[in-house]
Amino acid sequence: MPAPRSARVGAELAGTRDDASAEPAELVELPIEDFIDLHPFPPRDIPSVVDDYLRAAHARGFREVRLIHGRGIGVQRERVRSVLSTHPVVTEYHDAPPERGGWGATVVVLKNAS
């Protein structure tokens, strides 16, 4: 039976309140495709969203995915790449070609699922 094409991705939606208590993370159901657009997620959630997405994509057998982080001044790009540089399922990564987002997206090559 094929693996489902969606996964639950953790995202901290609340952060920390004035009383120093954090609300629990809310899980969001995301389809697992060969790309994810990170624009809808708050910047503080990007590392956990990228981690969860990469693990789910790897488990479903994807060999290459694209993370759309936007162009801006490069803050999100660097946040994404800091996760990629140490992620256990990532083989390599690079800017997407111009027709797929250029430096506003990062192409990630994943290890073979075993």
Buried (B, 14 or more C-beta within 10 A) or exposed (E): EEEEEEBEBBBBBEEEEEEEEEEEBEEBEBEBBEBBBBEEBEEEBBBBBBBBBBBBBBBBEBBBBBBBBBEEEEEBBEBBBEBBEEBEBBEEBEBBEEEEBEEBBBBBBBEEEE
